Amino acid sequence: MQVSTMLTHLLQTRDALKQDSETYNKLIGELVADAQKRSTAKRVAGGKRSTLS
């Protein structure tokens, strides 16, 4: 394998991993935000079931 081919492969792999990381971090952020909304809604409703779904 030539050095340039190997370098290209490594750079493409790095870019793919970076994109995956950004996607997963965004997803985790959305899950946390949704959980916080649900938790706040429960407290506001006095522990009763929220109308949020």
Phi and psi restraints in degrees (range 20) as a CNS / XPLOR table:
assign (resid 1 and name C) (resid 2 and name N)
       (resid 2 and name CA) (resid 2 and name C) 1.0 -74.7 20.0 2
assign (resid 2 and name N) (resid 2 and name CA)
       (resid 2 and name C) (resid 3 and name N) 1.0 155.0 20.0 2
assign (resid 2 and name C) (resid 3 and name N)
       (resid 3 and name CA) (resid 3 and name C) 1.0 -60.9 20.0 2
assign (resid 3 and name N) (resid 3 and name CA)
       (resid 3 and name C) (resid 4 and name N) 1.0 -41.5 20.0 2
assign (resid 3 and name C) (resid 4 and name N)
       (resid 4 and name CA) (resid 4 and name C) 1.0 -65.4 20.0 2
assign (resid 4 and name N) (resid 4 and name CA)
       (resid 4 and name C) (resid 5 and name N) 1.0 -37.1 20.0 2
assign (resid 4 and name C) (resid 5 and name N)
       (resid 5 and name CA) (resid 5 and name C) 1.0 -66.4 20.0 2
assign (resid 5 and name N) (resid 5 and name CA)
       (resid 5 and name C) (resid 6 and name N) 1.0 -42.6 20.0 2
assign (resid 5 and name C) (resid 6 and name N)
       (resid 6 and name CA) (resid 6 and name C) 1.0 -64.7 20.0 2
assign (resid 6 and name N) (resid 6 and name CA)
       (resid 6 and name C) (resid 7 and name N) 1.0 -43.6 20.0 2
assign (resid 6 and name C) (resid 7 and name N)
       (resid 7 and name CA) (resid 7 and name C) 1.0 -62.4 20.0 2
assign (resid 7 and name N) (resid 7 and name CA)
       (resid 7 and name C) (resid 8 and name N) 1.0 -43.0 20.0 2
assign (resid 7 and name C) (resid 8 and name N)
       (resid 8 and name CA) (resid 8 and name C) 1.0 -59.8 20.0 2
assign (resid 8 and name N) (resid 8 and name CA)
       (resid 8 and name C) (resid 9 and name N) 1.0 -45.1 20.0 2
assign (resid 8 and name C) (resid 9 and name N)
       (resid 9 and name CA) (resid 9 and name C) 1.0 -60.6 20.0 2
assign (resid 9 and name N) (resid 9 and name CA)
       (resid 9 and name C) (resid 10 and name N) 1.0 -45.8 20.0 2
assign (resid 9 and name C) (resid 10 and name N)
       (resid 10 and name CA) (resid 10 and name C) 1.0 -64.7 20.0 2
assign (resid 10 and name N) (resid 10 and name CA)
       (resid 10 and name C) (resid 11 and name N) 1.0 -39.9 20.0 2
assign (resid 10 and name C) (resid 11 and name N)
       (resid 11 and name CA) (resid 11 and name C) 1.0 -66.9 20.0 2
assign (resid 11 and name N) (resid 11 and name CA)
       (resid 11 and name C) (resid 12 and name N) 1.0 -39.9 20.0 2
assign (resid 11 and name C) (resid 12 and name N)
       (resid 12 and name CA) (resid 12 and name C) 1.0 -65.6 20.0 2
assign (resid 12 and name N) (resid 12 and name CA)
       (resid 12 and name C) (resid 13 and name N) 1.0 -40.0 20.0 2
assign (resid 12 and name C) (resid 13 and name N)
       (resid 13 and name CA) (resid 13 and name C) 1.0 -63.9 20.0 2
assign (resid 13 and name N) (resid 13 and name CA)
       (resid 13 and name C) (resid 14 and name N) 1.0 -42.6 20.0 2
assign (resid 13 and name C) (resid 14 and name N)
       (resid 14 and name CA) (resid 14 and name C) 1.0 -61.2 20.0 2
assign (resid 14 and name N) (resid 14 and name CA)
       (resid 14 and name C) (resid 15 and name N) 1.0 -44.2 20.0 2
assign (resid 14 and name C) (resid 15 and name N)
       (resid 15 and name CA) (resid 15 and name C) 1.0 -63.1 20.0 2
assign (resid 15 and name N) (resid 15 and name CA)
       (resid 15 and name C) (resid 16 and name N) 1.0 -41.6 20.0 2
assign (resid 15 and name C) (resid 16 and name N)
       (resid 16 and name CA) (resid 16 and name C) 1.0 -64.3 20.0 2
assign (resid 16 and name N) (resid 16 and name CA)
       (resid 16 and name C) (resid 17 and name N) 1.0 -42.1 20.0 2
assign (resid 16 and name C) (resid 17 and name N)
       (resid 17 and name CA) (resid 17 and name C) 1.0 -65.5 20.0 2
assign (resid 17 and name N) (resid 17 and name CA)
       (resid 17 and name C) (resid 18 and name N) 1.0 -37.1 20.0 2
assign (resid 17 and name C) (resid 18 and name N)
       (resid 18 and name CA) (resid 18 and name C) 1.0 -64.7 20.0 2
assign (resid 18 and name N) (resid 18 and name CA)
       (resid 18 and name C) (resid 19 and name N) 1.0 -43.7 20.0 2
assign (resid 18 and name C) (resid 19 and name N)
       (resid 19 and name CA) (resid 19 and name C) 1.0 -63.3 20.0 2
assign (resid 19 and name N) (resid 19 and name CA)
       (resid 19 and name C) (resid 20 and name N) 1.0 -42.6 20.0 2
assign (resid 19 and name C) (resid 20 and name N)
       (resid 20 and name CA) (resid 20 and name C) 1.0 -60.0 20.0 2
assign (resid 20 and name N) (resid 20 and name CA)
       (resid 20 and name C) (resid 21 and name N) 1.0 -44.4 20.0 2
assign (resid 20 and name C) (resid 21 and name N)
       (resid 21 and name CA) (resid 21 and name C) 1.0 -61.0 20.0 2
assign (resid 21 and name N) (resid 21 and name CA)
       (resid 21 and name C) (resid 22 and name N) 1.0 -44.6 20.0 2
assign (resid 21 and name C) (resid 22 and name N)
       (resid 22 and name CA) (resid 22 and name C) 1.0 -63.3 20.0 2
assign (resid 22 and name N) (resid 22 and name CA)
       (resid 22 and name C) (resid 23 and name N) 1.0 -41.0 20.0 2
assign (resid 22 and name C) (resid 23 and name N)
       (resid 23 and name CA) (resid 23 and name C) 1.0 -63.8 20.0 2
assign (resid 23 and name N) (resid 23 and name CA)
       (resid 23 and name C) (resid 24 and name N) 1.0 -47.3 20.0 2
assign (resid 23 and name C) (resid 24 and name N)
       (resid 24 and name CA) (resid 24 and name C) 1.0 -65.1 20.0 2
assign (resid 24 and name N) (resid 24 and name CA)
       (resid 24 and name C) (resid 25 and name N) 1.0 -40.5 20.0 2
assign (resid 24 and name C) (resid 25 and name N)
       (resid 25 and name CA) (resid 25 and name C) 1.0 -63.8 20.0 2
assign (resid 25 and name N) (resid 25 and name CA)
       (resid 25 and name C) (resid 26 and name N) 1.0 -39.4 20.0 2
assign (resid 25 and name C) (resid 26 and name N)
       (resid 26 and name CA) (resid 26 and name C) 1.0 -64.6 20.0 2
assign (resid 26 and name N) (resid 26 and name CA)
       (resid 26 and name C) (resid 27 and name N) 1.0 -43.8 20.0 2
assign (resid 26 and name C) (resid 27 and name N)
       (resid 27 and name CA) (resid 27 and name C) 1.0 -61.7 20.0 2
assign (resid 27 and name N) (resid 27 and name CA)
       (resid 27 and name C) (resid 28 and name N) 1.0 -44.9 20.0 2
assign (resid 27 and name C) (resid 28 and name N)
       (resid 28 and name CA) (resid 28 and name C) 1.0 -62.1 20.0 2
assign (resid 28 and name N) (resid 28 and name CA)
       (resid 28 and name C) (resid 29 and name N) 1.0 -41.9 20.0 2
assign (resid 28 and name C) (resid 29 and name N)
       (resid 29 and name CA) (resid 29 and name C) 1.0 -60.3 20.0 2
assign (resid 29 and name N) (resid 29 and name CA)
       (resid 29 and name C) (resid 30 and name N) 1.0 -41.9 20.0 2
assign (resid 29 and name C) (resid 30 and name N)
       (resid 30 and name CA) (resid 30 and name C) 1.0 -66.1 20.0 2
assign (resid 30 and name N) (resid 30 and name CA)
       (resid 30 and name C) (resid 31 and name N) 1.0 -39.9 20.0 2
assign (resid 30 and name C) (resid 31 and name N)
       (resid 31 and name CA) (resid 31 and name C) 1.0 -64.2 20.0 2
assign (resid 31 and name N) (resid 31 and name CA)
       (resid 31 and name C) (resid 32 and name N) 1.0 -42.4 20.0 2
assign (resid 31 and name C) (resid 32 and name N)
       (resid 32 and name CA) (resid 32 and name C) 1.0 -64.7 20.0 2
assign (resid 32 and name N) (resid 32 and name CA)
       (resid 32 and name C) (resid 33 and name N) 1.0 -44.2 20.0 2
assign (resid 32 and name C) (resid 33 and name N)
       (resid 33 and name CA) (resid 33 and name C) 1.0 -61.7 20.0 2
assign (resid 33 and name N) (resid 33 and name CA)
       (resid 33 and name C) (resid 34 and name N) 1.0 -41.9 20.0 2
assign (resid 33 and name C) (resid 34 and name N)
       (resid 34 and name CA) (resid 34 and name C) 1.0 -65.2 20.0 2
assign (resid 34 and name N) (resid 34 and name CA)
       (resid 34 and name C) (resid 35 and name N) 1.0 -41.7 20.0 2
assign (resid 34 and name C) (resid 35 and name N)
       (resid 35 and name CA) (resid 35 and name C) 1.0 -63.3 20.0 2
assign (resid 35 and name N) (resid 35 and name CA)
       (resid 35 and name C) (resid 36 and name N) 1.0 -39.2 20.0 2
assign (resid 35 and name C) (resid 36 and name N)
       (resid 36 and name CA) (resid 36 and name C) 1.0 -65.1 20.0 2
assign (resid 36 and name N) (resid 36 and name CA)
       (resid 36 and name C) (resid 37 and name N) 1.0 -40.8 20.0 2
assign (resid 36 and name C) (resid 37 and name N)
       (resid 37 and name CA) (resid 37 and name C) 1.0 -61.3 20.0 2
assign (resid 37 and name N) (resid 37 and name CA)
       (resid 37 and name C) (resid 38 and name N) 1.0 -45.1 20.0 2
assign (resid 37 and name C) (resid 38 and name N)
       (resid 38 and name CA) (resid 38 and name C) 1.0 -65.6 20.0 2
assign (resid 38 and name N) (resid 38 and name CA)
       (resid 38 and name C) (resid 39 and name N) 1.0 -40.1 20.0 2
assign (resid 38 and name C) (resid 39 and name N)
       (resid 39 and name CA) (resid 39 and name C) 1.0 -64.4 20.0 2
assign (resid 39 and name N) (resid 39 and name CA)
       (resid 39 and name C) (resid 40 and name N) 1.0 -43.2 20.0 2
assign (resid 39 and name C) (resid 40 and name N)
       (resid 40 and name CA) (resid 40 and name C) 1.0 -64.8 20.0 2
assign (resid 40 and name N) (resid 40 and name CA)
       (resid 40 and name C) (resid 41 and name N) 1.0 -41.2 20.0 2
assign (resid 40 and name C) (resid 41 and name N)
       (resid 41 and name CA) (resid 41 and name C) 1.0 -63.0 20.0 2
assign (resid 41 and name N) (resid 41 and name CA)
       (resid 41 and name C) (resid 42 and name N) 1.0 -38.0 20.0 2
assign (resid 41 and name C) (resid 42 and name N)
       (resid 42 and name CA) (resid 42 and name C) 1.0 -66.0 20.0 2
assign (resid 42 and name N) (resid 42 and name CA)
       (resid 42 and name C) (resid 43 and name N) 1.0 -41.8 20.0 2
assign (resid 42 and name C) (resid 43 and name N)
       (resid 43 and name CA) (resid 43 and name C) 1.0 -65.6 20.0 2
assign (resid 43 and name N) (resid 43 and name CA)
       (resid 43 and name C) (resid 44 and name N) 1.0 -41.1 20.0 2
assign (resid 43 and name C) (resid 44 and name N)
       (resid 44 and name CA) (resid 44 and name C) 1.0 -65.8 20.0 2
assign (resid 44 and name N) (resid 44 and name CA)
       (resid 44 and name C) (resid 45 and name N) 1.0 -37.2 20.0 2
assign (resid 44 and name C) (resid 45 and name N)
       (resid 45 and name CA) (resid 45 and name C) 1.0 -80.8 20.0 2
assign (resid 45 and name N) (resid 45 and name CA)
       (resid 45 and name C) (resid 46 and name N) 1.0 4.0 20.0 2
assign (resid 45 and name C) (resid 46 and name N)
       (resid 46 and name CA) (resid 46 and name C) 1.0 70.2 20.0 2
assign (resid 46 and name N) (resid 46 and name CA)
       (resid 46 and name C) (resid 47 and name N) 1.0 31.6 20.0 2
assign (resid 46 and name C) (resid 47 and name N)
       (resid 47 and name CA) (resid 47 and name C) 1.0 86.1 20.0 2
assign (resid 47 and name N) (resid 47 and name CA)
       (resid 47 and name C) (resid 48 and name N) 1.0 -5.3 20.0 2
assign (resid 47 and name C) (resid 48 and name N)
       (resid 48 and name CA) (resid 48 and name C) 1.0 -75.1 20.0 2
assign (resid 48 and name N) (resid 48 and name CA)
       (resid 48 and name C) (resid 49 and name N) 1.0 164.4 20.0 2
assign (resid 48 and name C) (resid 49 and name N)
       (resid 49 and name CA) (resid 49 and name C) 1.0 -63.1 20.0 2
assign (resid 49 and name N) (resid 49 and name CA)
       (resid 49 and name C) (resid 50 and name N) 1.0 132.2 20.0 2
assign (resid 49 and name C) (resid 50 and name N)
       (resid 50 and name CA) (resid 50 and name C) 1.0 -79.2 20.0 2
assign (resid 50 and name N) (resid 50 and name CA)
       (resid 50 and name C) (resid 51 and name N) 1.0 153.8 20.0 2
assign (resid 50 and name C) (resid 51 and name N)
       (resid 51 and name CA) (resid 51 and name C) 1.0 -83.0 20.0 2
assign (resid 51 and name N) (resid 51 and name CA)
       (resid 51 and name C) (resid 52 and name N) 1.0 -6.9 20.0 2
assign (resid 51 and name C) (resid 52 and name N)
       (resid 52 and name CA) (resid 52 and name C) 1.0 -72.6 20.0 2
assign (resid 52 and name N) (resid 52 and name CA)
       (resid 52 and name C) (resid 53 and name N) 1.0 143.5 20.0 2
